[in-house]
Structures are given as structure tokens and as C-alpha cells.
């Protein structure tokens, strides 16, 4: 058995706006059978 605790406080890393799929990213393979969502919402 292993237990780990992370008690570090840090700032919010934020959220990028949805946008077009970057070149070289195969979004169909990445998403698989899941419903389509805008890039960045993953």
C-alpha cells in the first residue's frame, strides 16, 4: 500500500479559450468514440 499527500498551495493555472485543432494533432483519434467537443475543452 502507498499513500501520498500533496498539500502545496498554488495559483490557478487558468484555462485557454477553445480554438482550432493545431496542425499535426489527429483529433479524431484523440477523442475516440466520445462525443465531439471543441479543442481546448478536453
Number of C-alpha atoms within 10 A of each C-alpha: 2 3 4 5 5 5 6 5 6 6 5 6 6 6 8 9 9 12 10 8 12 9 6 6 9 10 14 10 8 10 13 9 8 8 6 11 11 12 15 12 10 9
